Amino acid sequence: ASSGNITVYGLNDCGSGNVSPNYAVTVNLLPYITAQPQDVGICQGNNTSFSVTAAGQPSLTYRWQVNTGSGWSNITTAGSNPVYSNYTTETLNLTGVVNANNGNLYRCVVSGGCTAASATSNQALLTVHEAPSISSQPANAAICVGLNTSFGIVATGYGSASFAYQ
């Protein structure tokens, strides 16, 4: 389908006649997703974003949604932990992500000029990596000069951690 003009002609036994002026017809493209949001893995306390690219006519609107485990809901306020911004644009920003956000899913619903027509992106997973934490502290030690001792700790967190004794 394409846009253009239409004119209505009347036809009968006496011939044809132009009974209307030209009327413009605009065919709007339904919204569709051209680039999907991607999964993100970050360390707690950091910031991140999810992006979507869409096409369609006329101007598109964006609505980001989150699923924290109990179904999809629109992001409508900045909130906290994380703070959301730009939740009605192509790029959703998350500031101050915490461990409780681990496993959240995000998607975007894109709408255009055609009533009730929308395109929903694929979901993207947020993985939050835990900062290192010492769960078992070393014990005090009393040693004699010239002898060795050792200290041990137990730590949890994402990836390999290194620790320095002072």
C-alpha positions as CSV (number, residue, x, y, z in Angstrom):
1,A,0.0,0.0,0.0
2,S,1.1,3.5,-0.7
3,S,0.0,7.0,0.0
4,G,-1.6,9.2,-2.7
5,N,-4.8,10.9,-3.7
6,I,-8.2,9.6,-4.5
7,T,-11.0,11.1,-6.5
8,V,-14.6,9.8,-6.6
9,Y,-16.3,9.7,-10.0
10,G,-19.9,9.0,-10.6
11,L,-21.0,6.6,-13.3
12,N,-24.4,6.0,-14.8
13,D,-26.1,5.5,-18.2
14,C,-25.4,9.1,-19.2
15,G,-21.6,8.8,-18.7
16,S,-19.2,9.7,-16.0
17,G,-18.6,12.8,-14.0
18,N,-16.1,14.1,-11.5
19,V,-18.2,14.4,-8.3
20,S,-15.4,15.1,-5.8
21,P,-12.1,16.9,-5.5
22,N,-8.9,14.9,-4.8
23,Y,-8.6,13.5,-1.2
24,A,-5.3,12.7,0.3
25,V,-4.8,9.2,1.6
26,T,-1.9,8.5,3.9
27,V,-0.9,4.9,4.6
28,N,1.0,4.8,7.9
29,L,3.4,1.9,8.6
30,L,2.7,-0.1,11.7
31,P,5.5,0.1,14.3
32,Y,8.1,-2.7,14.2
33,I,11.3,-3.4,16.1
34,T,14.5,-3.2,14.1
35,A,17.0,-3.7,17.0
36,Q,16.2,-5.6,20.2
37,P,17.4,-4.8,23.7
38,Q,20.3,-6.9,24.8
39,D,20.9,-8.7,28.1
40,V,23.2,-6.8,30.6
41,G,25.4,-8.0,33.4
42,I,26.8,-5.4,35.8
43,C,28.2,-5.1,39.3
44,Q,25.9,-3.8,42.0
45,G,25.8,-0.1,42.5
46,N,26.6,0.6,38.8
47,N,24.5,2.2,36.1
48,T,23.3,0.6,32.9
49,S,20.8,1.0,30.1
50,F,18.6,-0.9,27.7
51,S,17.9,0.3,24.1
52,V,15.5,-0.6,21.3
53,T,15.3,0.7,17.8
54,A,11.9,0.8,16.0
55,A,10.4,2.1,12.8
56,G,6.9,3.1,11.7
57,Q,4.7,6.2,11.1
58,P,3.9,8.7,12.2
59,S,5.9,9.6,15.4
60,L,6.5,6.6,17.6
61,T,6.0,6.4,21.4
62,Y,7.9,4.2,23.7
63,R,6.9,2.5,27.0
64,W,9.4,0.4,28.9
65,Q,8.1,-2.4,31.1
66,V,9.7,-4.5,33.9
67,N,9.0,-8.0,35.1
68,T,10.4,-8.5,38.6
69,G,8.9,-12.0,38.8
70,S,5.2,-11.2,39.0
71,G,4.3,-10.2,35.5
72,W,4.9,-7.2,33.3
73,S,4.2,-3.7,34.5
74,N,4.8,-0.2,32.9
75,I,7.6,1.9,34.3
76,T,5.8,5.1,35.1
77,T,7.9,6.8,37.8
78,A,11.6,7.2,38.5
79,G,11.5,4.9,41.5
80,S,14.5,3.9,43.5
81,N,16.9,1.0,43.6
82,P,17.3,1.4,40.7
83,V,16.3,4.9,39.6
84,Y,14.7,4.8,36.2
85,S,15.0,7.6,33.6
86,N,14.0,8.0,30.0
87,Y,11.3,5.3,30.3
88,T,9.3,6.8,27.5
89,T,12.2,7.0,25.0
90,E,14.3,4.5,22.9
91,T,16.8,4.1,25.8
92,L,15.9,3.2,29.4
93,N,18.5,4.2,32.0
94,L,18.9,2.5,35.3
95,T,21.0,4.2,38.0
96,G,22.2,2.6,41.2
97,V,21.3,-1.1,40.4
98,V,21.2,-3.3,43.6
99,N,21.4,-7.1,44.1
100,A,17.6,-7.3,44.4
101,N,17.3,-6.2,40.7
102,N,19.1,-9.4,39.7
103,G,16.9,-11.4,37.3
104,N,14.6,-8.5,36.3
105,L,13.4,-8.6,32.7
106,Y,12.9,-5.5,30.6
107,R,11.1,-4.9,27.3
108,C,9.7,-2.0,25.4
109,V,6.3,-1.5,23.8
110,V,6.4,0.8,20.8
111,S,3.3,2.4,19.4
112,G,2.6,4.6,16.3
113,G,-0.2,6.5,14.7
114,C,-2.4,3.5,14.0
115,T,-4.8,3.1,16.9
116,A,-4.2,-0.1,19.0
117,A,-1.2,-1.0,16.9
118,S,2.0,-1.7,18.8
119,A,5.2,-3.8,18.6
120,T,6.7,-5.3,21.7
121,S,10.5,-6.0,21.9
122,N,12.1,-9.2,23.1
123,Q,12.8,-9.3,26.8
124,A,16.3,-8.5,28.1
125,L,17.7,-9.9,31.3
126,L,19.5,-7.8,34.0
127,T,22.1,-9.8,35.8
128,V,23.6,-8.1,38.9
129,H,27.0,-9.3,40.1
130,E,27.6,-9.2,43.8
131,A,30.5,-7.1,45.2
132,P,33.0,-9.0,47.2
133,S,32.2,-9.5,50.9
134,I,34.2,-11.2,53.6
135,S,32.0,-13.7,55.4
136,S,34.6,-15.1,57.7
137,Q,37.2,-12.8,59.2
138,P,40.8,-13.9,60.1
139,A,41.6,-14.5,63.8
140,N,44.2,-12.5,65.8
141,A,47.5,-14.2,66.2
142,A,50.4,-13.9,68.6
143,I,53.7,-15.3,67.3
144,C,57.4,-15.2,68.3
145,V,60.0,-13.3,66.3
146,G,61.3,-15.3,63.4
147,L,58.3,-17.6,63.2
148,N,55.6,-17.7,60.5
149,T,51.8,-17.5,60.8
150,S,48.9,-17.5,58.4
151,F,45.6,-15.8,58.1
152,G,42.6,-17.1,56.3
153,I,39.3,-15.5,55.2
154,V,36.2,-16.6,53.4
155,A,34.8,-14.3,50.8
156,T,31.8,-14.3,48.5
157,G,31.0,-12.2,45.4
158,Y,31.3,-12.2,41.6
159,G,34.3,-13.5,39.8
160,S,37.8,-13.9,41.3
161,A,38.7,-11.6,44.2
162,S,42.0,-10.6,45.6
163,F,42.6,-9.3,49.1
164,A,45.5,-7.4,50.5
165,Y,46.6,-7.6,54.2
166,Q,48.1,-4.5,55.8
